[in-house]
Amino acid sequence: MPWHYSGSNRPGADTWKHHRKAAVKPTVWLWLFNTGFFEMRWKTGRLFKIKLSNGGAAFALALEFPEFAFFNCFNPDATIQEILKSGVLWRLWVMKHVSKEPGWQPIAVVTDIPKNLLQATPRFKKDKISGQYTIYIDGVESPATKEQCIGLESAAVWSALHLQDRLQDHVAGIPNRWVVSLLP
């Protein structure tokens, strides 16, 4: 239980007091542990169901850190086989804490990840000052032209809110403002 300083200057006063109001009830701690709130480790192969605001769901598979594969499956009742066979929409780098978001529910661990998802995928970068393009793959950057970068994902790390927007815009069939802002 937390302690705080009472600030009393009286001689002999107990200046450290137990602060009961700040204590968290054991049921809250159990809930936090059971929801995976404290889970910090990245697990390659973990499959997530992502709740969308329209009532649907999207699915993502954790690959080599920090990459996720997002599937073209939006049926909340889909089986793991249906999800994996639906095809990959995008392979994106994501922030580590994304998998702990309330709308991200781990549903399975895929042990035999398809070989094409284990291979590195190229991404493009554009220097803000010089305007020069490079293609980034497996830690190596190579000079590129704008035309070579068209169709590649940007070497950007996505947050949960931006991913939610992108998934919902894809389902609605409208361009996503974050993707547009990152185009070559």
Secondary structure by P-SEA (a helix, b strand, c coil): cbbbbccccccccccccccccccccaaaaaaaaaaccccccccccbbbbbbcccccbbbbbbccccbbbbcccccccccaaaaaacccccbbbbccccccccccccccccccccccccbbbbbbbbcccccbbbbbcccbbbbbcccccccccccccccaaaaaaaaaaaaaccccaaaaaacc
